[in-house]
Amino acid sequence: MDMSKYKTLFLSEAREHLQGLNNCVLILEKDPGSGESINELFRHAHSIKGMSASMGYGPISQLSHNIEDLMDIIRKGQSAISPEIVDILLGGVDILEDMVDAIDNDNPAEELLDADYMARLKAIIESTGKPGPPEPVTEQEPAPVQEAAPVPQEVPQAPAQPEVSVPAHGEWLRVSFKVSTESLVPSARAYLAIKRLEELGNIPEVTPSIDEIKAGQCSGDVSLLLEGSDIDAVKATLSNLAEMGEFSVVPPGGLEEPIPGPEMIRAEGGIAREKEEVKDLSDPASAPVTEVSLETTPIAKPPPPRPSTAKAVTSQMVRISTALLDSFINLVGELIVTKSRIKDLTHASGSRPLEQTITQLEQLVGSLHTEIMKVRMMPLETVTQRLPRVVRDLSKERGKSASLEIDGAEIELDRAILEQLGDPLIHILRNSVDHGLEDHKGRKAAGKDKNGKILLKAFRERDMVFIEVSDDGRGMDIEKIKSKAVEKGLISEQKATAMDEDEAIMLICRPGFSTAEVVTDVSGRGVGMDVVQSVVDSIGGSLSIESTTGEGTTFTLKLPLTVAIVKMLLVDLAQQIFAIPITRVVRTLSVPVEEVSESQGRLFLTLDEDEDEELIPLYELRELLSAAGDPERNGDLTIVLVEITNKVVGIMIDSITGQEDIVIKPLCYPLEHLTSYSGMTILGDGSIVPILDLGTLF
């Protein structure tokens, strides 16, 4: 059977299980006695083992099987979670992730199976004791066939079964299961279930045949004979399988004694639910009976399906590739541009019915845009779920103790933003652990708990998302930052003296800046916060930093919900229209030229805000873009106040054209080197409008 067509499904589910493994280990490091996490970790390892084995990925199956063995030992109380076991488990997760990535890139995974690591893992397993046999069944065994009450003649006998080779030694079970109707690949799920059951014992008979299942000719209904296992082990295995529907496990007496109902369970979504009615076992004619929602029938032949009056259950979820989502958003963008063109033509025609129609079209296009954007939205958790591991590993490497708390991981952002957000968050956390938090000695001297705390908090305000990363460390030394910036030639001593605290803090985002005395693999090269600033600016966001000496530092990322189709303020300069992201605009002003003052060759505007005067520096957009011509400023000045690098500045323009929802088109060769622009857009009249990159203009 060609399993390559299931590769994408395997990669997706394997990464989910690996993240689950990672999370469970981190929980167990803090709470070694968490039985729930131990069982969950075992199930994740078991699932990865079965999935990889069915796909033919031997190295992944081998490593996950050993991890499963180790967790089985711990689960049975033969060993306990220790720092050594935590390290070995996290190391195994890292190797598994590398092997899954290798398979995703069509590279061999065998080379990544580190021999030294495997030797350490097997040594721990052997030193703590190998996994024992399945725990004995606690329920009463079914009465022997020869002791069962005789079947009355009027009871219909089960139809004759085809002869099968049933081993005379050992017990066997009749196992029947149905793959969920929502499964996209029922044959693959059925094959995976059979491979899992083969780990419990010999399977002499399968209906339909293995060849038919491998060929994809299986609807998901499977019946088989299993030798050498017990009911509990089979139930546990089937209950832990994804997309498993109804299943039944029948003891040996089931074929010859159809009257006492066989033990059955009904699983919905893979979670078993059962109610047991225990009878008096002193009565030889009485055997354990399970009350079930399915009608019990002779296991000799599966019962025909009953007609149902219930409505058919259909899947409410579908999987869509990210490429298709990008195509959708591009098409909606073109639709918005076309709508704008039709709107302009409608206004020119002066037709009242046509204007009413275009208004309705605007509403429909707006609704379509909103729904498409909802599909692109993903929770912040997709990025933050790996961050606790980052903090844990780095703090341990630096000889510190630190924990990360995440609040607001359910907040949703555009997938395009989340894809770029991972590295900035990691850089900020590394900065907090390496520079912000004190070591044990320093925290003790400051009267703080030896365990440093880092909080990542996300919340939404209107159409913006705020992400705050704060620590309870030493804070920033402003004077040290200034002196380092002067030492590296980033600013002059005169400028450093004139800087206020907010400006000085933002120096850490300059390329090449670092306060580290020694270059390490984490800090000292001056590229961390520079990356954060550039990425945040590129997606239309802003970064601000607040720090209090001795108390800690807070990094705040202000991000738009989406970067695909955004609202822009259109401004005019010398009959050329430019676009400014509306999320950066604080306000627009029209002020008399007399209210503008000049100091040291720079223009300023004084604003009275809440009885406090605020001095706003003013810039000519013509000068910022190095455009030709001299500005003529007579009468009132049109000014746009924008927020940039944690401060507000004013841009003087000719006029304001309006606001538009626009589609951002990236700059392609040879325009990608234009640093003043972040992209282009097309208006309804066909004119091309550059989008200003405010982060590079100042």
C-alpha positions as CSV (number, residue, x, y, z in Angstrom):
1,M,0.0,0.0,0.0
2,D,1.3,3.4,-1.0
3,M,1.3,5.3,2.3
4,S,3.0,8.5,0.9
5,K,-0.4,10.1,0.3
6,Y,-0.9,10.1,4.1
7,K,2.4,11.8,4.7
8,T,0.8,15.3,5.3
9,L,-1.7,13.8,7.7
10,F,1.1,12.0,9.6
11,L,3.3,15.2,9.8
12,S,0.4,17.3,11.1
13,E,-0.6,14.8,13.8
14,A,3.0,13.9,14.7
15,R,3.8,17.5,15.5
16,E,0.6,17.8,17.6
17,H,1.7,14.8,19.6
18,L,5.3,16.1,19.9
19,Q,4.0,19.4,21.3
20,G,1.9,17.4,23.7
21,L,4.9,15.4,24.8
22,N,6.9,18.6,25.4
23,N,4.1,20.2,27.4
24,C,3.7,17.1,29.6
25,V,7.4,16.9,30.4
26,L,7.5,20.5,31.5
27,I,4.5,19.9,33.7
28,L,6.1,16.8,35.2
29,E,9.3,18.8,35.9
30,K,7.3,21.1,38.2
31,D,4.9,18.4,39.5
32,P,6.5,14.9,39.2
33,G,3.5,13.3,40.8
34,S,1.0,14.4,38.1
35,G,-0.5,11.0,37.2
36,E,-2.6,12.7,34.5
37,S,0.4,14.1,32.7
38,I,2.2,10.8,33.0
39,N,-0.7,8.9,31.4
40,E,-1.0,11.6,28.7
41,L,2.7,11.5,27.9
42,F,2.5,7.7,27.6
43,R,-0.4,8.1,25.2
44,H,1.4,10.6,23.0
45,A,4.4,8.4,22.7
46,H,2.2,5.4,22.0
47,S,0.4,7.3,19.2
48,I,3.6,8.5,17.6
49,K,5.0,4.9,17.7
50,G,1.9,3.4,16.0
51,M,1.6,6.2,13.4
52,S,5.3,6.0,12.4
53,A,5.3,2.2,12.3
54,S,2.2,2.2,10.0
55,M,4.0,4.7,7.7
56,G,7.2,2.8,7.7
57,Y,9.3,5.4,9.6
58,G,11.3,2.9,11.6
59,P,13.7,5.3,13.4
60,I,10.8,7.4,14.8
61,S,8.9,4.3,15.8
62,Q,12.0,2.9,17.5
63,L,12.7,6.0,19.6
64,S,9.1,6.6,20.5
65,H,8.7,3.0,21.5
66,N,11.7,3.4,24.0
67,I,10.1,6.6,25.4
68,E,6.9,4.7,25.8
69,D,8.7,1.9,27.7
70,L,10.2,4.4,30.0
71,M,6.8,6.1,30.7
72,D,5.3,2.6,31.2
73,I,7.8,2.0,34.0
74,I,7.0,5.3,35.6
75,R,3.3,4.8,35.1
76,K,3.4,1.5,37.0
77,G,5.3,3.0,39.9
78,Q,8.6,1.2,39.2
79,S,10.4,4.5,38.9
80,A,9.7,8.2,39.5
81,I,10.2,11.4,37.5
82,S,13.7,12.8,38.2
83,P,15.8,15.7,36.7
84,E,17.7,13.0,34.7
85,I,14.5,11.6,33.3
86,V,13.2,15.0,32.4
87,D,16.4,15.8,30.5
88,I,16.3,12.5,28.7
89,L,12.7,12.9,27.7
90,L,13.2,16.5,26.4
91,G,16.2,15.3,24.5
92,G,14.0,12.6,22.9
93,V,11.4,15.1,21.9
94,D,14.1,17.2,20.2
95,I,15.4,14.2,18.2
96,L,11.8,13.2,17.2
97,E,11.1,16.8,16.1
98,D,14.3,16.8,14.0
99,M,13.3,13.4,12.4
100,V,9.8,14.6,11.6
101,D,11.3,17.8,10.0
102,A,13.7,15.6,8.0
103,I,10.8,13.5,6.7
104,D,8.9,16.7,5.8
105,N,11.9,17.8,3.7
106,D,12.2,14.3,2.1
107,N,15.5,13.6,4.0
108,P,16.5,10.4,5.7
109,A,15.8,10.3,9.4
110,E,18.1,7.4,10.4
111,E,21.1,9.6,10.7
112,L,19.4,11.7,13.4
113,L,18.9,8.8,15.7
114,D,21.8,9.6,18.1
115,A,23.5,6.4,19.3
116,D,24.8,7.9,22.5
117,Y,21.3,9.2,23.4
118,M,19.8,5.8,22.7
119,A,22.4,4.1,24.9
120,R,21.6,6.5,27.7
121,L,17.9,6.0,27.3
122,K,18.1,2.2,27.3
123,A,20.5,2.3,30.3
124,I,17.8,4.2,32.3
125,I,15.1,1.8,31.2
126,E,17.3,-1.2,32.2
127,S,18.3,0.3,35.5
128,T,14.7,1.0,36.6
129,G,13.2,-2.2,35.3
130,K,11.6,-3.2,32.0
131,P,7.9,-2.7,31.6
132,G,6.0,-5.5,33.1
133,P,3.2,-7.5,31.5
134,P,-0.3,-5.9,31.4
135,E,-2.0,-5.7,34.8
136,P,-4.3,-8.6,35.5
137,V,-7.9,-8.2,34.7
138,T,-9.8,-7.4,37.9
139,E,-13.2,-8.3,36.7
140,Q,-14.7,-11.8,37.0
141,E,-13.7,-14.0,34.1
142,P,-16.6,-15.3,32.0
143,A,-18.0,-18.6,33.0
144,P,-16.4,-21.6,31.2
145,V,-18.4,-22.6,28.1
146,Q,-19.1,-26.1,29.5
147,E,-20.6,-24.6,32.7
148,A,-23.0,-22.3,30.9
149,A,-26.7,-22.9,31.1
150,P,-28.1,-24.9,28.1
151,V,-29.6,-22.8,25.4
152,P,-33.3,-23.4,25.0
153,Q,-34.3,-24.9,21.6
154,E,-36.6,-22.0,20.8
155,V,-33.8,-19.4,21.0
156,P,-32.5,-18.8,17.4
157,Q,-29.0,-20.1,16.9
158,A,-26.3,-17.9,15.5
159,P,-25.5,-18.4,11.8
160,A,-22.6,-20.7,11.1
161,Q,-19.3,-19.1,10.9
162,P,-16.5,-19.8,8.4
163,E,-13.8,-21.9,9.9
164,V,-10.9,-20.0,11.2
165,S,-7.7,-21.3,12.7
166,V,-8.2,-20.6,16.4
167,P,-5.2,-21.6,18.5
168,A,-6.0,-24.1,21.1
169,H,-3.6,-22.6,23.6
170,G,-4.1,-19.2,25.2
171,E,-7.3,-17.0,25.2
172,W,-8.6,-15.1,22.1
173,L,-11.0,-12.3,21.6
174,R,-13.3,-11.3,18.9
175,V,-12.7,-7.5,18.2
176,S,-14.9,-5.4,16.0
177,F,-14.6,-1.7,15.4
178,K,-15.8,1.1,13.1
179,V,-13.7,4.0,12.1
180,S,-15.5,7.3,12.6
181,T,-17.6,8.4,9.6
182,E,-15.8,11.8,9.8
183,S,-12.5,10.2,9.0
184,L,-11.0,11.4,5.7
185,V,-8.9,8.2,5.4
186,P,-10.8,5.3,6.9
187,S,-8.6,2.6,5.4
188,A,-5.5,4.2,6.8
189,R,-7.1,4.5,10.3
190,A,-8.3,0.9,10.1
191,Y,-4.8,-0.3,9.1
192,L,-3.2,1.7,11.9
193,A,-5.7,0.2,14.5
194,I,-4.8,-3.3,13.3
195,K,-1.1,-2.6,13.6
196,R,-1.7,-1.4,17.2
197,L,-3.6,-4.5,18.1
198,E,-0.8,-6.7,16.6
199,E,1.4,-5.3,19.4
200,L,-0.9,-7.0,21.9
201,G,-1.1,-10.5,20.3
202,N,-1.4,-12.7,17.2
203,I,-4.2,-11.9,14.7
204,P,-5.0,-15.0,12.7
205,E,-8.1,-13.6,11.0
206,V,-9.1,-10.1,9.7
207,T,-12.3,-9.1,7.8
208,P,-11.9,-7.4,5.3
209,S,-8.5,-8.8,4.4
210,I,-5.3,-6.8,5.0
211,D,-4.7,-6.6,1.3
212,E,-8.1,-5.0,0.8
213,I,-7.5,-2.5,3.6
214,K,-4.0,-1.6,2.2
215,A,-5.6,-1.1,-1.2
216,G,-8.0,1.4,0.3
217,Q,-11.1,-0.8,-0.1
218,C,-12.3,-0.5,3.4
219,S,-15.2,1.6,4.7
220,G,-13.9,1.5,8.2
221,D,-15.8,-1.6,9.5
222,V,-13.3,-4.3,10.7
223,S,-13.7,-7.6,12.5
224,L,-10.7,-9.6,13.7
225,L,-9.6,-12.4,16.0
226,L,-6.9,-11.5,18.6
227,E,-4.9,-14.1,20.5
228,G,-2.9,-13.6,23.6
229,S,-4.3,-10.4,25.1
230,D,-6.9,-9.3,27.6
231,I,-10.0,-7.2,27.3
232,D,-8.7,-4.2,29.2
233,A,-5.6,-3.9,27.1
234,V,-7.6,-4.0,23.9
235,K,-10.1,-1.5,25.2
236,A,-7.4,0.9,26.2
237,T,-5.7,0.6,22.9
238,L,-8.8,1.3,20.8
239,S,-10.0,4.1,23.1
240,N,-6.7,6.0,22.5
241,L,-6.9,5.9,18.8
242,A,-7.9,9.0,16.9
243,E,-11.1,8.9,14.8
244,M,-12.3,5.7,16.4
245,G,-16.1,5.1,16.4
246,E,-18.0,2.1,17.9
247,F,-16.0,-1.0,19.0
248,S,-16.7,-4.2,20.8
249,V,-14.4,-6.7,22.5
250,V,-16.0,-10.2,23.1
251,P,-14.6,-12.8,25.5
252,P,-14.1,-16.5,24.4
253,G,-17.5,-17.7,25.5
254,G,-19.2,-15.3,23.2
255,L,-19.5,-17.6,20.2
256,E,-21.1,-20.5,22.0
257,E,-23.3,-18.6,24.5
258,P,-25.2,-15.8,22.8
259,I,-27.7,-15.1,25.5
260,P,-25.4,-13.5,28.2
261,G,-24.5,-10.2,26.5
262,P,-20.8,-9.9,25.6
263,E,-18.9,-7.1,27.1
264,M,-19.1,-4.1,24.8
265,I,-18.4,-0.4,25.0
266,R,-19.3,2.5,22.8
267,A,-16.6,5.0,22.1
268,E,-17.4,8.5,20.9
269,G,-14.5,10.5,19.7
270,G,-12.1,7.8,21.1
271,I,-13.3,8.3,24.7
272,A,-14.7,5.2,26.1
273,R,-17.9,5.3,28.2
274,E,-19.3,2.3,30.0
275,K,-21.7,1.3,32.7
276,E,-21.2,-2.0,34.4
277,E,-23.9,-4.0,36.2
278,V,-22.3,-6.4,38.6
279,K,-24.3,-9.5,39.3
280,D,-24.0,-12.1,42.1
281,L,-21.0,-14.1,41.0
282,S,-21.9,-16.9,43.4
283,D,-24.5,-18.0,41.0
284,P,-22.8,-20.2,38.3
285,A,-25.3,-19.1,35.8
286,S,-24.5,-15.5,36.4
287,A,-21.6,-13.8,34.6
288,P,-20.4,-10.2,34.4
289,V,-22.7,-8.1,32.2
290,T,-22.1,-4.7,30.8
291,E,-25.1,-2.5,30.1
292,V,-24.6,-1.0,26.7
293,S,-26.5,1.2,24.2
294,L,-26.0,-1.3,21.4
295,E,-28.1,-4.4,21.0
296,T,-26.1,-7.5,21.8
297,T,-26.0,-10.1,19.1
298,P,-24.2,-13.4,18.5
299,I,-20.6,-12.4,17.7
300,A,-20.6,-15.1,15.0
301,K,-21.7,-12.4,12.5
302,P,-22.0,-8.6,12.8
303,P,-25.6,-7.5,13.0
304,P,-27.1,-5.6,10.0
305,P,-27.4,-1.9,10.5
306,R,-30.7,-0.7,12.0
307,P,-32.7,1.9,10.2
308,S,-32.3,5.2,12.1
309,T,-34.7,8.1,12.3
310,A,-31.9,10.4,13.6
311,K,-30.4,12.9,11.2
312,A,-27.1,11.9,9.7
313,V,-24.1,13.4,11.4
314,T,-21.8,15.3,9.0
315,S,-18.4,16.7,9.7
316,Q,-18.4,20.3,10.7
317,M,-14.7,20.8,10.0
318,V,-12.6,20.6,6.9
319,R,-8.8,21.0,6.4
320,I,-7.7,23.7,4.0
321,S,-4.1,24.3,2.9
322,T,-2.5,27.6,3.7
323,A,-1.8,28.1,-0.1
324,L,-5.5,28.0,-0.7
325,L,-6.2,30.5,2.0
326,D,-3.6,32.9,0.5
327,S,-5.3,32.4,-2.9
328,F,-8.7,33.3,-1.3
329,I,-7.3,36.5,0.2
330,N,-5.7,37.5,-3.1
331,L,-9.0,37.1,-4.9
332,V,-10.8,39.1,-2.3
333,G,-8.2,41.8,-2.7
334,E,-8.7,42.0,-6.4
335,L,-12.5,42.0,-5.8
336,I,-12.1,45.0,-3.5
337,V,-10.0,46.9,-6.1
338,T,-12.6,46.1,-8.8
339,K,-15.4,47.3,-6.4
340,S,-13.6,50.6,-5.9
341,R,-13.3,51.0,-9.7
342,I,-17.0,50.3,-10.1
343,K,-17.8,52.8,-7.3
344,D,-15.8,55.6,-9.1
345,L,-17.6,54.9,-12.4
346,T,-21.0,54.9,-10.6
347,H,-20.4,58.3,-9.1
348,A,-19.4,59.6,-12.5
349,S,-22.6,58.3,-14.1
350,G,-24.9,59.9,-11.6
351,S,-27.3,57.0,-11.7
352,R,-29.2,56.7,-8.4
353,P,-30.2,53.0,-8.8
354,L,-26.6,52.1,-9.7
355,E,-25.4,53.9,-6.6
356,Q,-27.8,51.9,-4.4
357,T,-26.6,48.7,-6.1
358,I,-22.9,49.5,-5.5
359,T,-23.7,50.2,-1.9
360,Q,-25.2,46.8,-1.5
361,L,-22.1,45.3,-3.4
362,E,-19.8,47.1,-0.9
363,Q,-21.6,45.5,2.0
364,L,-21.4,42.0,0.4
365,V,-17.7,42.4,-0.4
366,G,-17.1,43.7,3.1
367,S,-18.8,40.7,4.6
368,L,-16.9,38.3,2.4
369,H,-13.6,40.0,3.4
370,T,-14.5,39.6,7.1
371,E,-15.3,35.9,6.7
372,I,-12.2,35.2,4.8
373,M,-10.1,37.0,7.4
374,K,-11.8,34.9,10.2
375,V,-10.5,31.8,8.4
376,R,-7.0,33.2,8.4
377,M,-7.1,34.0,12.1
378,M,-5.2,31.6,14.4
379,P,-4.7,31.7,18.2
380,L,-1.5,33.1,19.6
381,E,-1.1,29.7,21.3
382,T,0.3,28.3,18.0
383,V,3.4,30.4,18.6
384,T,3.6,30.6,22.4
385,Q,3.2,26.9,23.1
386,R,6.9,26.3,22.5
387,L,8.1,29.3,24.6
388,P,8.1,27.6,28.1
389,R,10.6,25.2,26.8
390,V,12.8,28.0,25.5
391,V,12.8,29.7,28.9
392,R,13.4,26.5,30.7
393,D,16.4,25.4,28.6
394,L,18.0,28.9,28.6
395,S,17.6,29.5,32.3
396,K,19.1,26.1,33.1
397,E,22.0,26.8,30.7
398,R,22.6,30.2,32.5
399,G,22.4,28.7,36.0
400,K,19.2,30.5,36.8
401,S,15.7,29.5,37.7
402,A,12.9,31.0,35.7
403,S,9.3,30.2,34.7
404,L,7.1,31.6,32.0
405,E,3.4,32.3,32.6
406,I,1.2,32.9,29.5
407,D,-2.1,34.8,29.7
408,G,-4.3,35.4,26.7
409,A,-3.0,32.6,24.4
410,E,-6.5,32.4,22.9
411,I,-6.2,35.8,21.3
412,E,-6.3,35.4,17.5
413,L,-4.2,37.1,14.8
414,D,-3.7,36.8,11.1
415,R,-1.6,33.7,10.2
416,A,0.8,35.9,8.3
417,I,1.6,37.9,11.4
418,L,2.0,34.8,13.6
419,E,4.4,33.3,11.2
420,Q,6.8,36.3,11.7
421,L,6.1,36.6,15.5
422,G,8.0,33.5,16.7
423,D,11.6,34.8,16.4
424,P,10.8,38.3,18.0
425,L,9.2,36.7,21.0
426,I,12.1,34.3,21.5
427,H,14.6,37.1,21.3
428,I,12.7,39.1,23.9
429,L,12.5,36.1,26.2
430,R,16.2,35.4,25.8
431,N,16.9,39.1,26.6
432,S,14.8,38.7,29.8
433,V,16.5,35.6,30.9
434,D,20.1,36.5,30.0
435,H,20.1,40.3,30.8
436,G,17.0,40.9,32.9
437,L,16.8,38.2,35.6
438,E,19.5,38.0,38.2
439,D,21.2,34.8,39.2
440,H,20.4,33.0,42.5
441,K,22.9,35.1,44.4
442,G,21.7,38.4,43.0
443,R,18.1,37.7,43.6
444,K,18.8,36.7,47.2
445,A,20.7,39.9,47.7
446,A,17.7,41.9,46.3
447,G,15.3,40.0,48.6
448,K,13.6,38.3,45.7
449,D,12.5,34.7,45.3
450,K,15.2,32.6,43.6
451,N,12.8,31.6,40.8
452,G,12.5,34.5,38.3
453,K,9.1,35.1,36.8
454,I,8.3,36.1,33.2
455,L,4.8,36.9,32.2
456,L,3.6,37.0,28.6
457,K,0.2,38.7,28.4
458,A,-1.8,39.2,25.3
459,F,-5.0,41.3,25.0
460,R,-7.0,43.0,22.3
461,E,-8.1,46.6,22.0
462,R,-10.4,47.4,19.0
463,D,-8.4,46.3,15.9
464,M,-5.0,46.0,17.6
465,V,-3.4,43.3,19.7
466,F,-1.0,44.0,22.5
467,I,1.6,41.5,23.7
468,E,3.4,42.4,26.9
469,V,6.5,40.4,28.1
470,S,7.5,41.5,31.6
471,D,10.1,40.1,34.0
472,D,10.8,40.8,37.7
473,G,14.6,41.2,37.1
474,R,17.1,43.9,37.7
475,G,15.7,46.4,35.1
476,M,17.9,48.4,32.7
477,D,20.8,50.6,33.6
478,I,20.1,53.7,31.5
479,E,23.6,55.2,31.9
480,K,25.2,51.9,31.0
481,I,23.1,51.8,27.8
482,K,24.2,55.3,26.8
483,S,27.8,54.7,27.5
484,K,27.8,51.4,25.5
485,A,26.1,53.2,22.6
486,V,28.7,55.9,22.6
487,E,31.5,53.3,22.9
488,K,30.2,51.5,19.8
489,G,29.9,54.7,17.9
490,L,26.1,54.5,17.6
491,I,25.5,58.0,19.0
492,S,27.6,60.9,20.1
493,E,28.3,61.9,23.7
494,Q,26.4,65.1,23.1
495,K,23.3,63.3,21.8
496,A,23.6,60.7,24.7
497,T,23.5,63.5,27.2
498,A,20.4,65.1,25.6
499,M,18.5,61.8,25.4
500,D,15.6,61.2,27.8
501,E,15.0,57.8,29.4
502,D,12.6,56.5,26.8
503,E,14.9,57.3,23.9
504,A,17.9,55.8,25.7
505,I,16.0,52.5,26.3
506,M,15.2,52.2,22.6
507,L,19.0,52.2,21.9
508,I,19.0,48.5,22.6
509,C,17.1,48.0,19.3
510,R,20.0,49.6,17.3
511,P,21.9,47.1,15.0
512,G,25.1,46.1,16.7
513,F,24.1,47.2,20.2
514,S,24.7,44.9,23.2
515,T,25.6,45.4,26.8
516,A,27.0,41.9,27.2
517,E,30.6,41.8,28.3
518,V,31.2,38.4,26.7
519,V,29.9,37.1,23.4
520,T,27.9,33.9,23.8
521,D,25.6,31.8,21.7
522,V,22.7,33.9,23.2
523,S,23.9,37.5,23.5
524,G,26.8,39.8,22.8
525,R,26.4,40.2,19.0
526,G,23.8,42.9,19.0
527,V,21.3,41.3,16.7
528,G,18.4,40.2,19.1
529,M,16.4,43.3,19.7
530,D,17.3,44.7,16.3
531,V,15.4,41.7,14.8
532,V,12.5,42.4,17.1
533,Q,12.2,46.1,16.0
534,S,12.6,45.3,12.3
535,V,10.0,42.5,12.3
536,V,7.5,44.5,14.3
537,D,7.9,47.5,12.0
538,S,7.5,45.4,8.9
539,I,4.1,44.1,9.9
540,G,2.8,47.6,10.8
541,G,3.3,47.3,14.6
542,S,5.2,49.2,17.2
543,L,7.5,48.3,20.1
544,S,7.8,50.1,23.4
545,I,10.0,49.3,26.4
546,E,9.5,50.3,30.0
547,S,12.0,49.5,32.8
548,T,12.4,50.2,36.5
549,T,15.7,49.6,38.1
550,G,15.5,46.7,40.5
551,E,11.9,45.8,39.6
552,G,12.0,44.6,36.0
553,T,11.3,45.4,32.4
554,T,8.3,45.2,30.2
555,F,8.3,44.9,26.4
556,T,5.1,45.8,24.6
557,L,4.3,44.8,21.1
558,K,1.4,46.6,19.5
559,L,0.3,44.7,16.4
560,P,-2.5,44.9,13.8
561,L,-4.9,42.0,13.5
562,T,-4.0,41.5,9.9
563,V,-1.6,42.6,7.2
564,A,-3.3,41.3,4.1
565,I,-6.1,43.9,3.6
566,V,-5.8,46.9,5.8
567,K,-7.2,50.4,6.2
568,M,-4.9,53.1,5.0
569,L,-4.9,56.9,5.2
570,L,-4.3,58.4,1.8
571,V,-2.3,61.6,1.7
572,D,-1.3,63.8,-1.2
573,L,2.2,65.3,-1.9
574,A,2.8,67.2,-5.2
575,Q,-0.1,65.3,-6.8
576,Q,1.2,61.9,-5.8
577,I,-0.8,59.9,-3.4
578,F,0.9,57.9,-0.5
579,A,-0.6,55.5,2.0
580,I,0.0,55.5,5.7
581,P,-1.3,52.5,7.9
582,I,-4.2,53.8,9.9
583,T,-2.9,51.9,12.9
584,R,0.1,54.3,13.0
585,V,-2.0,57.5,12.8
586,V,-2.7,59.3,16.0
587,R,-4.6,62.2,14.6
588,T,-4.7,64.7,11.7
589,L,-4.4,68.4,12.2
590,S,-4.8,71.6,10.3
591,V,-2.9,74.4,12.1
592,P,-1.9,77.9,11.2
593,V,1.7,78.2,10.1
594,E,2.3,80.8,12.9
595,E,1.8,78.1,15.6
596,V,4.9,76.2,14.3
597,S,8.1,77.1,16.1
598,E,11.7,76.4,15.1
599,S,14.7,75.4,17.3
600,Q,18.2,74.3,16.2
601,G,17.0,74.0,12.6
602,R,14.0,71.7,13.4
603,L,10.3,72.6,13.4
604,F,8.1,71.8,16.4
605,L,4.4,72.0,17.2
606,T,3.2,72.6,20.7
607,L,0.0,70.8,21.7
608,D,-2.0,71.2,24.8
609,E,-3.0,67.7,26.0
610,D,-4.9,67.4,29.3
611,E,-3.4,70.7,30.5
612,D,0.1,69.4,29.7
613,E,2.1,70.9,26.8
614,E,3.6,68.4,24.4
615,L,6.3,69.3,22.0
616,I,5.9,67.4,18.7
617,P,8.8,67.4,16.2
618,L,7.6,68.1,12.6
619,Y,9.0,66.7,9.4
620,E,8.4,67.5,5.7
621,L,7.4,64.4,3.8
622,R,9.1,65.8,0.8
623,E,12.4,65.9,2.6
624,L,11.9,62.5,4.2
625,L,11.5,61.0,0.6
626,S,14.2,63.2,-0.9
627,A,11.7,64.4,-3.4
628,A,12.4,67.3,-5.8
629,G,10.9,70.8,-5.3
630,D,10.6,73.2,-2.4
631,P,7.5,73.1,-0.1
632,E,5.3,76.2,-0.1
633,R,3.7,76.6,3.3
634,N,1.3,79.4,3.5
635,G,-1.8,79.7,5.6
636,D,-2.8,76.5,7.4
637,L,-0.6,73.4,7.5
638,T,-1.9,69.9,7.1
639,I,-0.2,67.6,9.5
640,V,-0.5,63.9,10.2
641,L,0.6,62.8,13.7
642,V,2.0,59.2,13.7
643,E,3.4,56.9,16.3
644,I,6.9,55.7,15.6
645,T,9.4,54.0,18.0
646,N,7.5,54.9,21.1
647,K,7.1,58.5,20.3
648,V,4.8,60.8,18.3
649,V,6.0,62.9,15.3
650,G,4.2,65.1,12.8
651,I,4.4,64.7,9.0
652,M,3.6,67.8,6.9
653,I,1.8,67.0,3.7
654,D,-0.2,68.9,1.0
655,S,-3.6,67.4,1.7
656,I,-5.5,64.3,2.9
657,T,-7.3,62.3,0.2
658,G,-9.3,59.9,2.4
659,Q,-9.3,56.4,3.8
660,E,-9.4,53.1,1.9
661,D,-9.3,49.4,2.5
662,I,-6.4,48.3,0.4
663,V,-4.5,45.2,-0.6
664,I,-0.8,45.3,0.1
665,K,1.4,44.1,-2.7
666,P,5.0,43.4,-1.8
667,L,7.8,45.1,-3.7
668,C,9.4,42.9,-6.3
669,Y,12.7,43.2,-8.2
670,P,14.2,45.7,-8.7
671,L,12.1,47.8,-6.2
672,E,12.7,45.6,-3.1
673,H,15.6,47.8,-2.2
674,L,13.5,50.9,-1.7
675,T,13.7,51.3,2.1
676,S,11.2,54.1,2.4
677,Y,8.3,51.9,1.3
678,S,6.8,48.6,2.7
679,G,4.7,47.8,-0.4
680,M,2.4,49.1,-3.0
681,T,-1.3,49.1,-3.7
682,I,-3.7,49.9,-6.6
683,L,-6.7,52.2,-6.2
684,G,-10.0,51.8,-8.0
685,D,-8.9,54.3,-10.7
686,G,-5.9,52.2,-11.5
687,S,-3.3,54.5,-9.9
688,I,-0.4,52.9,-8.0
689,V,0.1,54.1,-4.5
690,P,3.3,53.5,-2.4
691,I,2.8,52.5,1.2
692,L,5.2,54.4,3.5
693,D,7.4,52.4,5.8
694,L,7.5,54.8,8.8
695,G,10.1,52.7,10.6
696,T,12.8,53.6,8.0
697,L,11.8,57.2,7.4
698,F,13.0,58.5,10.8
